[in-house]
Amino acid sequence: MLFDIGEKIKKERKHRGITQMKLAQDLGISRTTVIQIESGTIQEIGVRKLIRILDYLGLELRVRAAGSPPTLDELMQESKP
């Protein structure tokens, strides 16, 4: 799950032309943390920190029942270039 979130963060960051360093500096976190989040290798990440990153990139975190199929909106978002 963290890998999927990290991939979406990385994709949106690149889409917006933001470097890992700029993201880290603007949010007051280390570039190493950004790298670990994007690669899904971070051991622990606080919810507040994750939400700050998502807000910065114009993304949001959604919760749904485990195993539920994706919604039409989710499928449409995934198919966008």
A tleap script that builds the chain and sets N, CA, C and O, in Angstrom:
source leaprc.protein.ff14SB
mol = sequence {
  NMET LEU PHE ASP ILE GLY GLU LYS ILE LYS
  LYS GLU ARG LYS HIE ARG GLY ILE THR GLN
  MET LYS LEU ALA GLN ASP LEU GLY ILE SER
  ARG THR THR VAL ILE GLN ILE GLU SER GLY
  THR ILE GLN GLU ILE GLY VAL ARG LYS LEU
  ILE ARG ILE LEU ASP TYR LEU GLY LEU GLU
  LEU ARG VAL ARG ALA ALA GLY SER PRO PRO
  THR LEU ASP GLU LEU MET GLN GLU SER LYS
  CPRO
}
set mol.1.N position { 0.815 -1.186 0.000 }
set mol.1.CA position { 0.000 0.000 0.000 }
set mol.1.C position { 0.869 1.266 0.000 }
set mol.1.O position { 0.603 2.197 -0.759 }
set mol.2.N position { 1.905 1.302 0.847 }
set mol.2.CA position { 2.776 2.477 0.852 }
set mol.2.C position { 3.492 2.638 -0.484 }
set mol.2.O position { 3.775 3.755 -0.918 }
set mol.3.N position { 3.782 1.511 -1.130 }
set mol.3.CA position { 4.421 1.575 -2.442 }
set mol.3.C position { 3.490 2.263 -3.443 }
set mol.3.O position { 3.934 3.105 -4.223 }
set mol.4.N position { 2.196 1.906 -3.424 }
set mol.4.CA position { 1.222 2.517 -4.336 }
set mol.4.C position { 1.082 4.014 -4.076 }
set mol.4.O position { 1.020 4.811 -5.012 }
set mol.5.N position { 1.032 4.387 -2.810 }
set mol.5.CA position { 0.931 5.802 -2.453 }
set mol.5.C position { 2.182 6.537 -2.914 }
set mol.5.O position { 2.099 7.627 -3.480 }
set mol.6.N position { 3.331 5.938 -2.671 }
set mol.6.CA position { 4.596 6.542 -3.087 }
set mol.6.C position { 4.674 6.730 -4.586 }
set mol.6.O position { 5.159 7.758 -5.060 }
set mol.7.N position { 4.203 5.749 -5.340 }
set mol.7.CA position { 4.204 5.843 -6.800 }
set mol.7.C position { 3.327 6.996 -7.277 }
set mol.7.O position { 3.702 7.731 -8.190 }
set mol.8.N position { 2.168 7.151 -6.659 }
set mol.8.CA position { 1.260 8.242 -7.042 }
set mol.8.C position { 1.865 9.603 -6.694 }
set mol.8.O position { 1.733 10.560 -7.458 }
set mol.9.N position { 2.524 9.684 -5.546 }
set mol.9.CA position { 3.196 10.923 -5.143 }
set mol.9.C position { 4.291 11.261 -6.149 }
set mol.9.O position { 4.390 12.401 -6.603 }
set mol.10.N position { 5.106 10.280 -6.495 }
set mol.10.CA position { 6.186 10.493 -7.445 }
set mol.10.C position { 5.647 10.929 -8.812 }
set mol.10.O position { 6.171 11.862 -9.421 }
set mol.11.N position { 4.614 10.259 -9.283 }
set mol.11.CA position { 4.020 10.578 -10.582 }
set mol.11.C position { 3.503 12.022 -10.608 }
set mol.11.O position { 3.745 12.759 -11.564 }
set mol.12.N position { 2.794 12.411 -9.553 }
set mol.12.CA position { 2.233 13.768 -9.505 }
set mol.12.C position { 3.330 14.811 -9.343 }
set mol.12.O position { 3.259 15.883 -9.944 }
set mol.13.N position { 4.340 14.510 -8.540 }
set mol.13.CA position { 5.452 15.442 -8.363 }
set mol.13.C position { 6.141 15.702 -9.693 }
set mol.13.O position { 6.419 16.850 -10.042 }
set mol.14.N position { 6.415 14.641 -10.427 }
set mol.14.CA position { 7.063 14.788 -11.725 }
set mol.14.C position { 6.161 15.513 -12.720 }
set mol.14.O position { 6.624 16.347 -13.498 }
set mol.15.N position { 4.875 15.189 -12.687 }
set mol.15.CA position { 3.911 15.852 -13.571 }
set mol.15.C position { 3.910 17.366 -13.350 }
set mol.15.O position { 3.763 18.139 -14.296 }
set mol.16.N position { 4.073 17.773 -12.118 }
set mol.16.CA position { 4.086 19.196 -11.767 }
set mol.16.C position { 5.462 19.834 -11.921 }
set mol.16.O position { 5.617 21.038 -11.718 }
set mol.17.N position { 6.465 19.025 -12.282 }
set mol.17.CA position { 7.814 19.556 -12.482 }
set mol.17.C position { 8.508 19.961 -11.197 }
set mol.17.O position { 9.331 20.877 -11.194 }
set mol.18.N position { 8.185 19.287 -10.113 }
set mol.18.CA position { 8.765 19.590 -8.805 }
set mol.18.C position { 9.855 18.563 -8.509 }
set mol.18.O position { 9.628 17.360 -8.638 }
set mol.19.N position { 11.025 19.030 -8.118 }
set mol.19.CA position { 12.101 18.107 -7.759 }
set mol.19.C position { 11.873 17.558 -6.349 }
set mol.19.O position { 11.116 18.116 -5.554 }
set mol.20.N position { 12.545 16.461 -6.075 }
set mol.20.CA position { 12.483 15.903 -4.726 }
set mol.20.C position { 13.017 16.904 -3.716 }
set mol.20.O position { 12.476 17.032 -2.618 }
set mol.21.N position { 14.075 17.612 -4.081 }
set mol.21.CA position { 14.681 18.589 -3.177 }
set mol.21.C position { 13.715 19.727 -2.885 }
set mol.21.O position { 13.582 20.142 -1.734 }
set mol.22.N position { 13.039 20.239 -3.910 }
set mol.22.CA position { 12.080 21.346 -3.717 }
set mol.22.C position { 10.947 20.902 -2.811 }
set mol.22.O position { 10.565 21.626 -1.891 }
set mol.23.N position { 10.405 19.716 -3.065 }
set mol.23.CA position { 9.333 19.188 -2.227 }
set mol.23.C position { 9.805 19.093 -0.777 }
set mol.23.O position { 9.111 19.530 0.141 }
set mol.24.N position { 10.981 18.522 -0.584 }
set mol.24.CA position { 11.532 18.367 0.768 }
set mol.24.C position { 11.725 19.721 1.446 }
set mol.24.O position { 11.337 19.898 2.601 }
set mol.25.N position { 12.322 20.672 0.734 }
set mol.25.CA position { 12.576 21.995 1.319 }
set mol.25.C position { 11.276 22.712 1.667 }
set mol.25.O position { 11.149 23.282 2.751 }
set mol.26.N position { 10.314 22.683 0.750 }
set mol.26.CA position { 9.050 23.383 0.989 }
set mol.26.C position { 8.279 22.812 2.165 }
set mol.26.O position { 7.544 23.533 2.841 }
set mol.27.N position { 8.444 21.516 2.412 }
set mol.27.CA position { 7.696 20.871 3.489 }
set mol.27.C position { 8.524 20.659 4.755 }
set mol.27.O position { 8.007 20.175 5.761 }
set mol.28.N position { 9.806 21.020 4.706 }
set mol.28.CA position { 10.644 20.885 5.895 }
set mol.28.C position { 10.964 19.448 6.256 }
set mol.28.O position { 11.074 19.103 7.433 }
set mol.29.N position { 11.114 18.608 5.235 }
set mol.29.CA position { 11.503 17.227 5.466 }
set mol.29.C position { 12.783 16.959 4.667 }
set mol.29.O position { 13.183 17.784 3.846 }
set mol.30.N position { 13.412 15.837 4.898 }
set mol.30.CA position { 14.648 15.540 4.175 }
set mol.30.C position { 14.339 14.931 2.802 }
set mol.30.O position { 13.291 14.323 2.588 }
set mol.31.N position { 15.282 15.117 1.894 }
set mol.31.CA position { 15.143 14.514 0.566 }
set mol.31.C position { 15.155 12.992 0.696 }
set mol.31.O position { 14.480 12.296 -0.062 }
set mol.32.N position { 15.913 12.484 1.644 }
set mol.32.CA position { 15.946 11.038 1.882 }
set mol.32.C position { 14.550 10.515 2.224 }
set mol.32.O position { 14.148 9.449 1.758 }
set mol.33.N position { 13.823 11.266 3.033 }
set mol.33.CA position { 12.454 10.870 3.382 }
set mol.33.C position { 11.587 10.834 2.134 }
set mol.33.O position { 10.806 9.901 1.949 }
set mol.34.N position { 11.715 11.845 1.272 }
set mol.34.CA position { 10.938 11.878 0.030 }
set mol.34.C position { 11.268 10.656 -0.823 }
set mol.34.O position { 10.369 9.999 -1.348 }
set mol.35.N position { 12.547 10.356 -0.958 }
set mol.35.CA position { 12.985 9.192 -1.745 }
set mol.35.C position { 12.375 7.909 -1.172 }
set mol.35.O position { 11.870 7.072 -1.920 }
set mol.36.N position { 12.424 7.757 0.140 }
set mol.36.CA position { 11.892 6.555 0.775 }
set mol.36.C position { 10.379 6.452 0.620 }
set mol.36.O position { 9.851 5.358 0.424 }
set mol.37.N position { 9.682 7.571 0.706 }
set mol.37.CA position { 8.231 7.566 0.516 }
set mol.37.C position { 7.897 7.153 -0.912 }
set mol.37.O position { 7.046 6.292 -1.138 }
set mol.38.N position { 8.572 7.773 -1.869 }
set mol.38.CA position { 8.283 7.485 -3.270 }
set mol.38.C position { 8.613 6.048 -3.662 }
set mol.38.O position { 7.966 5.480 -4.542 }
set mol.39.N position { 9.605 5.464 -3.020 }
set mol.39.CA position { 9.993 4.090 -3.338 }
set mol.39.C position { 9.257 3.053 -2.487 }
set mol.39.O position { 9.362 1.850 -2.729 }
set mol.40.N position { 8.511 3.532 -1.492 }
set mol.40.CA position { 7.769 2.620 -0.621 }
set mol.40.C position { 8.632 1.900 0.384 }
set mol.40.O position { 8.225 0.877 0.935 }
set mol.41.N position { 9.826 2.422 0.634 }
set mol.41.CA position { 10.744 1.754 1.562 }
set mol.41.C position { 10.799 2.402 2.933 }
set mol.41.O position { 11.547 1.949 3.800 }
set mol.42.N position { 10.023 3.451 3.142 }
set mol.42.CA position { 10.042 4.135 4.436 }
set mol.42.C position { 9.454 3.221 5.499 }
set mol.42.O position { 8.425 2.583 5.275 }
set mol.43.N position { 10.102 3.157 6.654 }
set mol.43.CA position { 9.656 2.277 7.728 }
set mol.43.C position { 8.435 2.829 8.452 }
set mol.43.O position { 7.482 2.099 8.725 }
set mol.44.N position { 8.469 4.112 8.758 }
set mol.44.CA position { 7.379 4.772 9.482 }
set mol.44.C position { 7.147 6.147 8.873 }
set mol.44.O position { 8.100 6.874 8.593 }
set mol.45.N position { 5.905 6.497 8.672 }
set mol.45.CA position { 5.573 7.854 8.229 }
set mol.45.C position { 4.323 8.284 8.980 }
set mol.45.O position { 3.326 7.562 9.025 }
set mol.46.N position { 4.392 9.453 9.558 }
set mol.46.CA position { 3.242 9.967 10.275 }
set mol.46.C position { 2.146 10.398 9.314 }
set mol.46.O position { 2.420 10.849 8.201 }
set mol.47.N position { 0.920 10.257 9.749 }
set mol.47.CA position { -0.225 10.625 8.920 }
set mol.47.C position { -0.184 12.112 8.585 }
set mol.47.O position { -0.484 12.500 7.455 }
set mol.48.N position { 0.177 12.935 9.539 }
set mol.48.CA position { 0.232 14.383 9.287 }
set mol.48.C position { 1.242 14.711 8.197 }
set mol.48.O position { 0.976 15.543 7.329 }
set mol.49.N position { 2.394 14.065 8.239 }
set mol.49.CA position { 3.420 14.302 7.228 }
set mol.49.C position { 2.920 13.861 5.856 }
set mol.49.O position { 3.111 14.564 4.864 }
set mol.50.N position { 2.286 12.707 5.803 }
set mol.50.CA position { 1.754 12.201 4.539 }
set mol.50.C position { 0.679 13.139 3.988 }
set mol.50.O position { 0.661 13.425 2.791 }
set mol.51.N position { -0.196 13.609 4.834 }
set mol.51.CA position { -1.260 14.517 4.395 }
set mol.51.C position { -0.671 15.838 3.907 }
set mol.51.O position { -1.168 16.406 2.935 }
set mol.52.N position { 0.382 16.339 4.563 }
set mol.52.CA position { 1.041 17.573 4.094 }
set mol.52.C position { 1.588 17.390 2.686 }
set mol.52.O position { 1.449 18.278 1.845 }
set mol.53.N position { 2.205 16.253 2.428 }
set mol.53.CA position { 2.744 15.976 1.098 }
set mol.53.C position { 1.615 15.897 0.078 }
set mol.53.O position { 1.699 16.489 -0.998 }
set mol.54.N position { 0.569 15.170 0.419 }
set mol.54.CA position { -0.563 15.032 -0.497 }
set mol.54.C position { -1.213 16.388 -0.775 }
set mol.54.O position { -1.522 16.705 -1.924 }
set mol.55.N position { -1.420 17.182 0.265 }
set mol.55.CA position { -2.004 18.525 0.086 }
set mol.55.C position { -1.137 19.374 -0.833 }
set mol.55.O position { -1.646 20.056 -1.722 }
set mol.56.N position { 0.153 19.332 -0.618 }
set mol.56.CA position { 1.101 20.108 -1.417 }
set mol.56.C position { 0.970 19.773 -2.897 }
set mol.56.O position { 1.100 20.644 -3.756 }
set mol.57.N position { 0.712 18.504 -3.183 }
set mol.57.CA position { 0.622 18.045 -4.571 }
set mol.57.C position { -0.810 18.026 -5.108 }
set mol.57.O position { -1.048 17.625 -6.247 }
set mol.58.N position { -1.755 18.462 -4.281 }
set mol.58.CA position { -3.153 18.483 -4.729 }
set mol.58.C position { -3.785 17.098 -4.777 }
set mol.58.O position { -4.698 16.849 -5.564 }
set mol.59.N position { -3.293 16.201 -3.931 }
set mol.59.CA position { -3.822 14.840 -3.857 }
set mol.59.C position { -4.564 14.671 -2.536 }
set mol.59.O position { -4.442 15.497 -1.632 }
set mol.60.N position { -5.328 13.600 -2.440 }
set mol.60.CA position { -6.027 13.315 -1.191 }
set mol.60.C position { -5.962 11.826 -0.896 }
set mol.60.O position { -5.773 11.010 -1.799 }
set mol.61.N position { -6.118 11.483 0.360 }
set mol.61.CA position { -6.110 10.107 0.817 }
set mol.61.C position { -7.551 9.674 1.019 }
set mol.61.O position { -8.326 10.364 1.682 }
set mol.62.N position { -7.908 8.538 0.451 }
set mol.62.CA position { -9.263 8.019 0.600 }
set mol.62.C position { -9.206 6.674 1.302 }
set mol.62.O position { -8.244 5.920 1.154 }
set mol.63.N position { -10.249 6.387 2.067 }
set mol.63.CA position { -10.334 5.125 2.785 }
set mol.63.C position { -11.555 4.373 2.278 }
set mol.63.O position { -12.636 4.944 2.132 }
set mol.64.N position { -11.367 3.074 2.011 }
set mol.64.CA position { -12.485 2.230 1.607 }
set mol.64.C position { -12.246 0.831 2.144 }
set mol.64.O position { -11.137 0.507 2.568 }
set mol.65.N position { -13.252 0.021 2.129 }
set mol.65.CA position { -13.144 -1.337 2.656 }
set mol.65.C position { -12.104 -2.129 1.880 }
set mol.65.O position { -12.020 -2.038 0.655 }
set mol.66.N position { -11.321 -2.898 2.604 }
set mol.66.CA position { -10.294 -3.725 1.976 }
set mol.66.C position { -10.942 -4.700 1.000 }
set mol.66.O position { -11.976 -5.302 1.291 }
set mol.67.N position { -10.321 -4.840 -0.147 }
set mol.67.CA position { -10.822 -5.775 -1.150 }
set mol.67.C position { -11.918 -5.226 -2.029 }
set mol.67.O position { -12.357 -5.894 -2.965 }
set mol.68.N position { -12.370 -4.011 -1.739 }
set mol.68.CA position { -13.412 -3.416 -2.562 }
set mol.68.C position { -12.851 -3.094 -3.939 }
set mol.68.O position { -11.702 -2.668 -4.056 }
set mol.69.N position { -13.647 -3.294 -4.977 }
set mol.69.CA position { -13.161 -2.925 -6.311 }
set mol.69.C position { -13.043 -1.411 -6.416 }
set mol.69.O position { -13.746 -0.684 -5.714 }
set mol.70.N position { -12.164 -0.931 -7.281 }
set mol.70.CA position { -12.033 0.522 -7.435 }
set mol.70.C position { -13.315 1.132 -7.986 }
set mol.70.O position { -14.063 0.490 -8.724 }
set mol.71.N position { -13.546 2.375 -7.613 }
set mol.71.CA position { -14.708 3.086 -8.129 }
set mol.71.C position { -14.431 3.533 -9.561 }
set mol.71.O position { -13.288 3.498 -10.017 }
set mol.72.N position { -15.465 3.948 -10.259 }
set mol.72.CA position { -15.301 4.454 -11.619 }
set mol.72.C position { -14.389 5.678 -11.620 }
set mol.72.O position { -13.546 5.822 -12.506 }
set mol.73.N position { -14.551 6.559 -10.634 }
set mol.73.CA position { -13.685 7.740 -10.531 }
set mol.73.C position { -12.224 7.340 -10.374 }
set mol.73.O position { -11.349 7.940 -10.998 }
set mol.74.N position { -11.952 6.337 -9.551 }
set mol.74.CA position { -10.583 5.874 -9.341 }
set mol.74.C position { -10.003 5.302 -10.629 }
set mol.74.O position { -8.848 5.565 -10.962 }
set mol.75.N position { -10.796 4.526 -11.350 }
set mol.75.CA position { -10.324 3.965 -12.613 }
set mol.75.C position { -10.050 5.060 -13.631 }
set mol.75.O position { -9.079 4.986 -14.384 }
set mol.76.N position { -10.900 6.070 -13.654 }
set mol.76.CA position { -10.713 7.169 -14.598 }
set mol.76.C position { -9.466 7.964 -14.245 }
set mol.76.O position { -8.746 8.393 -15.146 }
set mol.77.N position { -9.189 8.175 -12.961 }
set mol.77.CA position { -7.990 8.900 -12.534 }
set mol.77.C position { -6.727 8.134 -12.911 }
set mol.77.O position { -5.727 8.730 -13.310 }
set mol.78.N position { -6.778 6.810 -12.783 }
set mol.78.CA position { -5.617 5.995 -13.116 }
set mol.78.C position { -5.299 6.022 -14.610 }
set mol.78.O position { -4.140 5.885 -15.003 }
set mol.79.N position { -6.323 6.197 -15.439 }
set mol.79.CA position { -6.115 6.161 -16.888 }
set mol.79.C position { -5.645 7.496 -17.452 }
set mol.79.O position { -5.286 7.579 -18.627 }
set mol.80.N position { -5.644 8.548 -16.622 }
set mol.80.CA position { -5.160 9.872 -17.092 }
set mol.80.C position { -3.656 9.820 -17.267 }
set mol.80.O position { -2.952 9.211 -16.461 }
set mol.81.N position { -3.148 10.476 -18.346 }
set mol.81.CA position { -1.704 10.480 -18.582 }
set mol.81.C position { -0.921 11.252 -17.555 }
set mol.81.O position { 0.304 11.330 -17.643 }
savepdb mol mol.pdb
quit
